[in-house]
Structures are given as structure tokens and as C-alpha cells.
Amino acid sequence: MNTTSFFSDMLQSITDRGRRLLSLGPVQDGDADAVGTMEELCETLLSSRGEASGMALAKNILDRWEAFDQQRRRDFMAVLLSRFGPNIERLERAIEAYRTDPSPKALLELSEAAEPRRQELVRRLNLAPNGTATLVGMREILLALKNDNPDLEAVDADFAHLFGSWFNRGFLVLRPISWSTPADILEKIIRYEAVHHIGGWDELRRRLAPEDRRCFAFFHPQLVDDPLIFVEVALTREIPTSIADLLKEDRAPIRAADATTAVFYSISNCQEGLRGISFGNFLIKQVVEDLRRELPRLDSFATLSPVPGFADWLLRERAAETSDALTPTDRAELAVLDEPDWADRPEAAAGVRSAVTAAAAWYFLRARNRNGRPLDPVARFHLGNGARLERINFLADRSGRAMRQAHGVMVNYLYKLEDIETNHEAFASRGEVVAAPAVRRLVPADRGPRAPAAGRLPAKGEPHDAARKQGSKEFTS
């Protein structure tokens, strides 16, 4: 921590010296052509060769960005798109040279010519003190702006490309989060929790302090006190079927040494600006290794996971004129889901249980998006990591969000260590959902179409991906 502080102070000192050399003034609120000024500063930064002056320019540009209102930020992103792409003349010459002589040297020139200038600009902006954090925040704004301007996808692709290198697993540090972790980090754990809301310090203590609870987070050297992603783990004697069993206030903790199962019950991505940069698969594998080393008796690793898209998919199937997923009897039984208090009435819940679990099994085993992959983003994440869909749990989460998103359904994914590679290969190469026999029996083999092969567009009548952002962040895809 002291080394990091010293390095940050040194960078700030160099930046201040460069600012004096360049006579860069503060950001002016009344600058009528603020975006034009930013463009000029960016061009200067790209042509700069001095270290101190480059850092000062980068800091000034990022300060101006943070002072911009929403419209100016939108205009600046448009400038990055239109004015900081590849040098077209150089690219055309490189293409022609490669066609004439496809040598390694010509290929290298083609590759360099094809790189948009904004990639180098972002690299240089990263030299500024706190530059990485500011750029992550910049991409968060960019992701929101893309909704209204799809052309900005090209700018986002450059950010994602660079972040994929900067946040490579080799740069990440896994740190345990405990009740003795500094309060500023614990506050962020409360704020970033995206799956099961943490109501305050007392609830956080119940998740961190007991002997049978663990939490781990990935950190980056440039974001030392800000986690990128964290996972909460419960040490148990069996795979749970309900989140209440893990989070209730009056539960009886067990000795960590007596646990045989580690349950990953919440995985939260913390930085919206790093969406699409995969950390979760590395996190789970590293945590499994650490836990096995600490507790050799652990022989089962599983999740208790949300199903964020199930309710919307089921609503579309119920509204469709015809549905391969639902029989007329299913439709009649599922009508009770339209009643707001159905889960509180034991008779109503018992009456719809079979139809809901069968529909959920169909959703996982048969429903596919346009790429031939399961609709559910959490499923794609865990199945892609080599887990097996182990069990569907009815009314496993009675929170308001879980009832809206999944009618209370949660699922267990089982990480059976000796099968992980085989399961991963089955999913990655054939799009196969590896599931326990009990789950497969919920969907009769002779009813409806088989799941489409990976990469094939769905046939008429097969469900398409809604391509919406779901509430849960227990995935990185």
C-alpha cells in the first residue's frame, strides 16, 4: 500500500511539473468549444514525446472529461469515432502492399495501420494519475451512450480490447475479504453486492465473520482499494436448496473443518466499465484451489444461482399462440402466477410447482438464443466453466427481485472437479447443457424440438434471445 502511494505521488509530481511546462490552465466551464479544445489536446497528446508533458496533457484531458455534461461527453465520443480511427491512406497503402507481397513485414505494417488511433490515445491517457480508474468510468458512460448510437460499438471495441490486456489474470490479485478488512472496502462490498442485497453492517457481519463463511475478491494494482469482482462462499455439509438456509439470522454456524461442501451463492461484478471482461471463471478456479488447500475435507463445490431471465421467457411462452415448452395443462396451472400473493398460499404454490420446475428445465435444456446457446446468462457462465446443472429449486428465493425475475426459482450448478474439462468441452464445442438425470427427466425426450446445435439460428418457433440486460450480475458475458 505504501509503495503504491509513493508511486502515485511520484506520478502526480511529474504531472504537475509537466503542467507548469505547458502552462495548462484549469478546465473552463464557459468554453463554448470545449469538445473542439479536447480534440486539439488529444492530437497534441498523440504527437507528444516528453514524459512529463504527456502525463500533464493526459491529466488535463481526463479532468476536462470529468467536468463535461452528458451532451459534451456524447459529442466527445462521436469525435473519437469519426476523427481518431485508422489512418485511411496508410491503411490503403498497407492493404495494397500486402496484396502485392504477403510477407511478414507487410502483414505487420497492415496490422499497425489497421489499429485505430484512439487505441494509442487511450494508452496515453492511462499515463495520467488515476488514469485507469477514470478510463473505466469513461467506458461505463460509453456503454450507456451505445444504446442510442450503435456506431459507438467501434469505440467500445477499442476500450474492451485494451482492458482485456490491462486486466489480464496475471495482473489481478486475489484477496480474502473478512470482517477485519478495512471499512472503505467493506462499504464497497455492501454497495456492489448485486445478487442478494446486503441491508447494512449487521448483515455484512453475518456473511463475513462466522467460521463457515468466506469471501474473496480480485483487485488490480491500479485500483487497489476497489474490488473488480467478488464471490461469497458458504461452507456447508450439503448443497442448499434455498437462499434462506444460508442467510437467515438465526442459523447455527458449523466448524469450517466439518464442512464438506463449498457453496458459491453470490458472484458480483463491481465495475460496470469492465462489463464483458471475464474475471469470474478465474475467480472460481482460484477460490476452489485456495479452499481445497485450506480445508482438505471439502469434496463438493456448487452454486446456488439466480435465474434472471426465466420469468420473462415464461411470460412470452404463455402469451404465444403455440408453445413447444408448455402443454395446455401447463398453461392452465401457470395462470396462478398472475396473482401477486400466489407464493404465500401453500395450496396455490403446491399446485404450480410441477409446471414451474418443468418449464424451468425446458428453459435451460431447450431454449436457445440466436447463437445456439442457452438463454440464461448465468447458465452460460457456469456451464462454460465446466459445471453441471444439478438441481432446480422451487421458491428458493422469496425476495421481490427473485420473484419478478424467476418466480423464486434458483438452481444449483455442480463443479465436479474430475468432470470440469469434459463438461466444458461438451458445452463449448457442441453447445450441450450437461445436466443431472433428475433435471433431464423433467423434459420428456419426445416432446418438442431438440435444442439447436451451437452456431445455428433458431428455426421458426424456437425462442430467440431477448438480448436485454438482466438485473443479476452473476456472470461476465
C-alpha positions as semicolon CSV with decimal commas, in nm:
position;residue;x (nm);y (nm);z (nm)
1;M;0,000;0,000;0,000
2;N;0,285;0,243;0,092
3;T;0,465;0,154;-0,232
4;T;0,150;0,228;-0,430
5;S;0,104;0,560;-0,252
6;F;0,465;0,659;-0,320
7;F;0,428;0,569;-0,688
8;S;0,104;0,769;-0,716
9;D;0,267;1,071;-0,550
10;M;0,560;1,044;-0,790
11;L;0,328;1,037;-1,093
12;Q;0,140;1,338;-0,960
13;S;0,467;1,527;-0,913
14;I;0,574;1,455;-1,272
15;T;0,230;1,560;-1,396
16;D;0,240;1,889;-1,204
17;R;0,584;1,965;-1,346
18;G;0,460;1,894;-1,697
19;R;0,156;2,113;-1,641
20;R;0,381;2,405;-1,546
21;L;0,599;2,347;-1,852
22;L;0,294;2,351;-2,079
23;S;0,114;2,628;-1,887
24;L;-0,204;2,423;-1,891
25;G;-0,477;2,609;-1,711
26;P;-0,777;2,464;-1,533
27;V;-1,087;2,348;-1,714
28;Q;-1,305;2,646;-1,810
29;D;-1,679;2,597;-1,759
30;G;-1,766;2,863;-2,016
31;D;-1,560;2,720;-2,302
32;A;-1,806;2,728;-2,592
33;D;-1,595;2,487;-2,797
34;A;-1,493;2,255;-2,514
35;V;-1,511;1,944;-2,730
36;G;-1,302;2,108;-3,003
37;T;-1,043;2,200;-2,744
38;M;-1,042;1,841;-2,624
39;E;-0,982;1,720;-2,980
40;E;-0,683;1,953;-3,014
41;L;-0,541;1,836;-2,681
42;C;-0,582;1,473;-2,787
43;E;-0,398;1,539;-3,112
44;T;-0,121;1,709;-2,915
45;L;-0,102;1,415;-2,677
46;L;-0,064;1,170;-2,967
47;S;0,225;1,374;-3,108
48;S;0,386;1,436;-2,768
49;R;0,721;1,273;-2,691
50;G;0,800;1,414;-2,347
51;E;0,702;1,202;-2,046
52;A;0,616;1,490;-1,811
53;S;0,429;1,687;-2,077
54;G;0,243;1,373;-2,189
55;M;0,126;1,294;-1,838
56;A;0,018;1,655;-1,786
57;L;-0,177;1,656;-2,111
58;A;-0,342;1,326;-2,024
59;K;-0,442;1,457;-1,681
60;N;-0,583;1,776;-1,833
61;I;-0,787;1,582;-2,088
62;L;-0,931;1,350;-1,825
63;D;-1,011;1,643;-1,595
64;R;-1,200;1,807;-1,879
65;W;-1,387;1,484;-1,950
66;E;-1,500;1,458;-1,588
67;A;-1,621;1,820;-1,598
68;F;-1,828;1,760;-1,913
69;D;-2,204;1,732;-1,903
70;Q;-2,382;1,444;-2,075
71;Q;-2,414;1,618;-2,411
72;R;-2,044;1,709;-2,428
73;R;-1,950;1,353;-2,333
74;R;-2,169;1,226;-2,615
75;D;-2,006;1,473;-2,858
76;F;-1,657;1,373;-2,748
77;M;-1,732;1,006;-2,806
78;A;-1,854;1,098;-3,153
79;V;-1,521;1,273;-3,211
80;L;-1,333;0,961;-3,101
81;L;-1,537;0,764;-3,354
82;S;-1,501;0,998;-3,650
83;R;-1,160;1,163;-3,602
84;F;-0,948;0,902;-3,424
85;G;-0,999;0,592;-3,634
86;P;-0,729;0,436;-3,852
87;N;-0,524;0,649;-4,089
88;I;-0,714;0,554;-4,405
89;E;-0,439;0,647;-4,651
90;R;-0,182;0,443;-4,459
91;L;-0,425;0,153;-4,430
92;E;-0,498;0,151;-4,804
93;R;-0,126;0,153;-4,883
94;A;-0,070;-0,134;-4,639
95;I;-0,352;-0,337;-4,793
96;E;-0,212;-0,290;-5,141
97;A;0,142;-0,374;-5,025
98;Y;0,022;-0,694;-4,862
99;R;-0,168;-0,798;-5,173
100;T;0,149;-0,747;-5,376
101;D;0,379;-0,918;-5,129
102;P;0,212;-1,104;-4,837
103;S;0,534;-1,110;-4,634
104;P;0,555;-1,098;-4,251
105;K;0,683;-0,739;-4,276
106;A;0,385;-0,637;-4,491
107;L;0,147;-0,813;-4,252
108;L;0,296;-0,627;-3,956
109;E;0,252;-0,294;-4,133
110;L;-0,107;-0,387;-4,220
111;S;-0,179;-0,475;-3,859
112;E;-0,033;-0,149;-3,731
113;A;-0,211;0,057;-3,996
114;A;-0,546;-0,103;-3,912
115;E;-0,526;-0,004;-3,545
116;P;-0,745;0,300;-3,473
117;R;-0,553;0,600;-3,342
118;R;-0,786;0,615;-3,042
119;Q;-0,627;0,297;-2,905
120;E;-0,295;0,474;-2,872
121;L;-0,478;0,778;-2,734
122;V;-0,637;0,568;-2,460
123;R;-0,298;0,412;-2,380
124;R;-0,150;0,760;-2,333
125;L;-0,445;0,879;-2,128
126;N;-0,377;0,588;-1,897
127;L;-0,045;0,754;-1,803
128;A;-0,230;1,018;-1,601
129;P;-0,254;0,976;-1,224
130;N;-0,567;0,771;-1,155
131;G;-0,593;0,728;-1,531
132;T;-0,705;0,364;-1,521
133;A;-0,994;0,432;-1,286
134;T;-1,104;0,734;-1,491
135;L;-1,095;0,535;-1,815
136;V;-1,301;0,255;-1,658
137;G;-1,556;0,519;-1,562
138;M;-1,538;0,663;-1,914
139;R;-1,628;0,325;-2,061
140;E;-1,923;0,298;-1,824
141;I;-2,058;0,619;-1,979
142;L;-1,978;0,485;-2,326
143;L;-2,177;0,167;-2,265
144;A;-2,482;0,376;-2,182
145;L;-2,432;0,603;-2,486
146;K;-2,415;0,298;-2,717
147;N;-2,785;0,232;-2,658
148;D;-2,874;0,544;-2,859
149;N;-2,579;0,533;-3,100
150;P;-2,485;0,179;-3,210
151;D;-2,199;0,318;-3,420
152;L;-2,011;0,375;-3,094
153;E;-1,964;-0,002;-3,081
154;A;-1,636;0,056;-3,268
155;V;-1,510;0,288;-2,992
156;D;-1,622;0,044;-2,725
157;A;-1,441;-0,240;-2,901
158;D;-1,116;-0,047;-2,864
159;F;-1,172;0,010;-2,493
160;A;-1,262;-0,357;-2,443
161;H;-0,954;-0,468;-2,638
162;L;-0,721;-0,261;-2,421
163;F;-0,896;-0,350;-2,095
164;G;-0,871;-0,717;-2,184
165;S;-0,492;-0,677;-2,172
166;W;-0,469;-0,438;-1,879
167;F;-0,695;-0,655;-1,662
168;N;-0,538;-0,983;-1,763
169;R;-0,544;-1,253;-1,494
170;G;-0,170;-1,212;-1,450
171;F;-0,224;-0,859;-1,312
172;L;-0,506;-0,950;-1,074
173;V;-0,457;-1,014;-0,704
174;L;-0,693;-1,243;-0,511
175;R;-0,755;-1,116;-0,159
176;P;-0,980;-1,261;0,113
177;I;-1,246;-1,023;0,245
178;S;-1,314;-1,063;0,616
179;W;-1,470;-0,865;0,898
180;S;-1,122;-0,718;0,965
181;T;-1,086;-0,585;0,609
182;P;-1,062;-0,202;0,602
183;A;-1,401;-0,034;0,629
184;D;-1,376;0,151;0,297
185;I;-1,354;-0,182;0,113
186;L;-1,634;-0,334;0,321
187;E;-1,855;-0,038;0,230
188;K;-1,794;-0,118;-0,136
189;I;-1,885;-0,483;-0,081
190;I;-2,221;-0,367;0,056
191;R;-2,270;-0,128;-0,235
192;Y;-2,158;-0,363;-0,513
193;E;-2,347;-0,674;-0,397
194;A;-2,564;-0,746;-0,699
195;V;-2,734;-1,078;-0,625
196;H;-2,852;-1,077;-0,262
197;H;-2,889;-0,729;-0,116
198;I;-2,689;-0,655;0,199
199;G;-2,906;-0,448;0,430
200;G;-2,628;-0,300;0,643
201;W;-2,330;-0,369;0,863
202;D;-2,501;-0,630;1,078
203;E;-2,597;-0,832;0,774
204;L;-2,249;-0,797;0,626
205;R;-2,102;-0,924;0,952
206;R;-2,321;-1,235;0,932
207;R;-2,178;-1,304;0,585
208;L;-1,814;-1,248;0,677
209;A;-1,749;-1,314;1,044
210;P;-1,869;-1,674;1,107
211;E;-1,618;-1,953;1,072
212;D;-1,820;-2,118;0,796
213;R;-1,829;-1,812;0,569
214;R;-1,571;-1,686;0,319
215;C;-1,547;-1,401;0,071
216;F;-1,280;-1,344;-0,194
217;A;-1,222;-1,058;-0,436
218;F;-0,998;-0,978;-0,731
219;F;-0,814;-0,646;-0,718
220;H;-0,598;-0,466;-0,975
221;P;-0,277;-0,275;-0,885
222;Q;-0,424;0,046;-1,030
223;L;-0,749;0,005;-0,833
224;V;-0,600;-0,112;-0,507
225;D;-0,899;-0,044;-0,281
226;D;-1,175;-0,108;-0,532
227;P;-1,267;-0,474;-0,600
228;L;-1,331;-0,585;-0,957
229;I;-1,539;-0,889;-0,868
230;F;-1,608;-1,083;-0,550
231;V;-1,764;-1,414;-0,453
232;E;-1,937;-1,505;-0,128
233;V;-1,895;-1,865;-0,012
234;A;-2,086;-2,072;0,242
235;L;-1,920;-2,380;0,391
236;T;-2,188;-2,644;0,447
237;R;-2,248;-3,016;0,487
238;E;-2,476;-3,037;0,182
239;I;-2,583;-2,846;-0,128
240;P;-2,855;-2,598;-0,021
241;T;-3,195;-2,567;-0,188
242;S;-3,288;-2,223;-0,056
243;I;-3,103;-1,896;-0,006
244;A;-3,282;-1,850;0,326
245;D;-3,096;-2,152;0,461
246;L;-2,770;-1,963;0,405
247;L;-2,869;-1,609;0,503
248;K;-3,121;-1,640;0,788
249;E;-3,021;-1,457;1,105
250;D;-3,076;-1,744;1,347
251;R;-2,887;-2,013;1,157
252;A;-2,638;-2,225;1,352
253;P;-2,283;-2,194;1,211
254;I;-2,071;-2,506;1,175
255;R;-1,699;-2,554;1,219
256;A;-1,513;-2,492;0,895
257;A;-1,329;-2,820;0,945
258;D;-1,662;-3,008;0,943
259;A;-1,773;-2,870;0,607
260;T;-1,776;-3,096;0,302
261;T;-1,930;-2,853;0,053
262;A;-1,836;-2,502;-0,059
263;V;-2,132;-2,310;-0,200
264;F;-2,078;-2,004;-0,421
265;Y;-2,401;-1,819;-0,352
266;S;-2,323;-1,472;-0,485
267;I;-2,084;-1,351;-0,753
268;S;-2,089;-0,976;-0,816
269;N;-1,910;-0,777;-1,083
270;C;-1,824;-0,440;-0,932
271;Q;-1,714;-0,221;-1,223
272;E;-1,976;-0,157;-1,490
273;G;-1,700;-0,011;-1,706
274;L;-1,539;-0,358;-1,720
275;R;-1,850;-0,533;-1,847
276;G;-1,756;-0,816;-2,081
277;I;-1,405;-0,852;-1,937
278;S;-1,405;-1,203;-1,795
279;F;-1,296;-1,245;-1,434
280;G;-1,546;-1,491;-1,291
281;N;-1,402;-1,810;-1,436
282;F;-1,057;-1,728;-1,298
283;L;-1,206;-1,627;-0,965
284;I;-1,392;-1,954;-0,910
285;K;-1,095;-2,169;-1,008
286;Q;-0,859;-1,975;-0,781
287;V;-1,101;-1,985;-0,487
288;V;-1,151;-2,360;-0,530
289;E;-0,773;-2,410;-0,517
290;D;-0,738;-2,193;-0,207
291;L;-1,025;-2,361;-0,025
292;R;-0,902;-2,712;-0,103
293;R;-0,562;-2,617;0,030
294;E;-0,714;-2,474;0,349
295;L;-0,984;-2,739;0,401
296;P;-0,885;-3,077;0,253
297;R;-1,219;-3,234;0,355
298;L;-1,409;-3,029;0,100
299;D;-1,521;-3,260;-0,179
300;S;-1,814;-3,072;-0,335
301;F;-1,816;-2,728;-0,497
302;A;-2,152;-2,594;-0,605
303;T;-2,351;-2,276;-0,655
304;L;-2,691;-2,153;-0,554
305;S;-2,760;-1,932;-0,852
306;P;-3,033;-1,693;-0,971
307;V;-3,219;-1,737;-1,299
308;P;-3,259;-1,373;-1,410
309;G;-3,440;-1,426;-1,742
310;F;-3,676;-1,711;-1,663
311;A;-3,992;-1,512;-1,574
312;D;-3,978;-1,300;-1,891
313;W;-3,921;-1,606;-2,109
314;L;-4,208;-1,791;-1,944
315;L;-4,438;-1,494;-1,991
316;R;-4,362;-1,491;-2,364
317;E;-4,425;-1,865;-2,390
318;R;-4,758;-1,831;-2,208
319;A;-4,861;-1,545;-2,437
320;A;-4,764;-1,724;-2,761
321;E;-5,036;-1,885;-2,971
322;T;-4,845;-2,211;-2,965
323;S;-4,562;-2,325;-2,742
324;D;-4,346;-2,634;-2,758
325;A;-4,244;-2,571;-2,398
326;L;-4,592;-2,567;-2,243
327;T;-4,886;-2,805;-2,269
328;P;-5,246;-2,677;-2,233
329;T;-5,244;-2,818;-1,880
330;D;-4,924;-2,627;-1,802
331;R;-5,080;-2,304;-1,927
332;A;-5,383;-2,351;-1,705
333;E;-5,174;-2,427;-1,397
334;L;-4,935;-2,138;-1,460
335;A;-5,219;-1,884;-1,466
336;V;-5,186;-1,861;-1,087
337;L;-4,852;-1,681;-1,137
338;D;-5,052;-1,371;-1,235
339;E;-5,184;-1,348;-0,879
340;P;-4,947;-1,137;-0,667
341;D;-4,980;-1,346;-0,349
342;W;-4,964;-1,695;-0,501
343;A;-4,637;-1,787;-0,328
344;D;-4,787;-1,708;0,012
345;R;-5,072;-1,956;-0,036
346;P;-4,947;-2,314;0,021
347;E;-5,220;-2,470;-0,194
348;A;-5,151;-2,239;-0,489
349;A;-4,774;-2,291;-0,461
350;A;-4,812;-2,668;-0,445
351;G;-5,042;-2,664;-0,747
352;V;-4,799;-2,475;-0,970
353;R;-4,473;-2,633;-0,851
354;S;-4,461;-2,909;-1,112
355;A;-4,539;-2,678;-1,404
356;V;-4,283;-2,418;-1,297
357;T;-3,998;-2,666;-1,249
358;A;-4,076;-2,841;-1,579
359;A;-4,082;-2,505;-1,759
360;A;-3,752;-2,411;-1,594
361;A;-3,596;-2,737;-1,711
362;W;-3,711;-2,662;-2,065
363;Y;-3,570;-2,309;-2,037
364;F;-3,225;-2,448;-1,955
365;L;-3,219;-2,757;-2,177
366;R;-3,403;-2,644;-2,490
367;A;-3,442;-2,263;-2,510
368;R;-3,164;-2,107;-2,716
369;N;-3,054;-1,763;-2,835
370;R;-2,954;-1,673;-3,189
371;N;-2,609;-1,820;-3,134
372;G;-2,747;-2,157;-3,028
373;R;-2,653;-2,100;-2,663
374;P;-2,875;-2,119;-2,352
375;L;-3,082;-1,807;-2,299
376;D;-2,983;-1,772;-1,937
377;P;-2,661;-1,566;-1,891
378;V;-2,574;-1,723;-1,556
379;A;-2,612;-2,067;-1,713
380;R;-2,380;-1,972;-1,997
381;F;-2,120;-1,861;-1,744
382;H;-2,124;-2,170;-1,522
383;L;-2,174;-2,426;-1,799
384;G;-1,892;-2,261;-1,991
385;N;-1,673;-2,309;-1,686
386;G;-1,746;-2,683;-1,686
387;A;-2,019;-2,704;-1,423
388;R;-2,320;-2,936;-1,440
389;L;-2,678;-2,819;-1,398
390;E;-2,754;-3,019;-1,086
391;R;-3,093;-2,918;-0,948
392;I;-3,384;-2,678;-0,995
393;N;-3,509;-2,533;-0,667
394;F;-3,869;-2,412;-0,647
395;L;-3,931;-2,094;-0,443
396;A;-3,569;-2,090;-0,332
397;D;-3,556;-1,709;-0,316
398;R;-3,862;-1,519;-0,198
399;S;-3,711;-1,170;-0,239
400;G;-3,902;-0,925;-0,455
401;R;-3,644;-0,922;-0,732
402;A;-3,616;-1,301;-0,748
403;M;-3,994;-1,336;-0,765
404;R;-4,009;-1,083;-1,051
405;Q;-3,719;-1,232;-1,244
406;A;-3,763;-1,605;-1,183
407;H;-4,080;-1,670;-0,980
408;G;-3,844;-1,755;-0,695
409;V;-3,656;-2,029;-0,885
410;M;-3,286;-2,084;-0,817
411;V;-3,058;-2,359;-0,943
412;N;-2,751;-2,547;-0,827
413;Y;-2,455;-2,584;-1,060
414;L;-2,213;-2,856;-0,951
415;Y;-1,840;-2,823;-1,012
416;K;-1,727;-3,184;-1,008
417;L;-1,354;-3,140;-1,045
418;E;-1,285;-3,457;-1,242
419;D;-1,559;-3,370;-1,495
420;I;-1,495;-2,999;-1,547
421;E;-1,286;-3,030;-1,863
422;T;-1,525;-3,282;-2,023
423;N;-1,827;-3,067;-1,941
424;H;-1,658;-2,755;-2,071
425;E;-1,571;-2,925;-2,398
426;A;-1,927;-3,052;-2,441
427;F;-2,066;-2,703;-2,393
428;A;-1,801;-2,513;-2,590
429;S;-1,785;-2,742;-2,894
430;R;-2,139;-2,886;-2,914
431;G;-2,350;-2,642;-2,713
432;E;-2,453;-2,930;-2,487
433;V;-2,604;-2,850;-2,148
434;V;-2,466;-3,111;-1,911
435;A;-2,741;-3,174;-1,657
436;A;-2,818;-3,423;-1,384
437;P;-3,062;-3,704;-1,476
438;A;-3,326;-3,562;-1,240
439;V;-3,327;-3,236;-1,437
440;R;-3,341;-3,412;-1,773
441;R;-3,638;-3,622;-1,666
442;L;-3,840;-3,301;-1,625
443;V;-3,843;-3,258;-2,006
444;P;-3,978;-3,561;-2,197
445;A;-3,742;-3,657;-2,478
446;D;-4,028;-3,696;-2,728
447;R;-4,187;-3,355;-2,668
448;G;-4,099;-3,060;-2,888
449;P;-3,783;-2,980;-3,085
450;R;-3,438;-3,077;-2,972
451;A;-3,205;-2,797;-2,867
452;P;-3,039;-2,636;-3,171
453;A;-2,674;-2,705;-3,236
454;A;-2,428;-2,435;-3,140
455;G;-2,396;-2,164;-3,401
456;R;-2,726;-2,239;-3,579
457;L;-3,002;-1,980;-3,597
458;P;-3,322;-2,096;-3,428
459;A;-3,585;-2,242;-3,654
460;K;-3,931;-2,094;-3,674
461;G;-4,098;-2,122;-3,337
462;E;-3,777;-2,159;-3,139
463;P;-3,721;-1,884;-2,878
464;H;-3,485;-1,602;-2,960
465;D;-3,264;-1,420;-2,713
466;A;-3,431;-1,107;-2,581
467;A;-3,082;-0,951;-2,558
468;R;-3,180;-0,747;-2,255
469;K;-2,968;-0,652;-1,956
470;Q;-3,088;-0,860;-1,661
471;G;-3,071;-0,742;-1,302
472;S;-2,827;-1,005;-1,179
473;K;-2,458;-0,959;-1,234
474;E;-2,359;-1,312;-1,151
475;F;-2,199;-1,355;-1,490
476;T;-1,950;-1,196;-1,724
477;S;-2,060;-1,241;-2,076
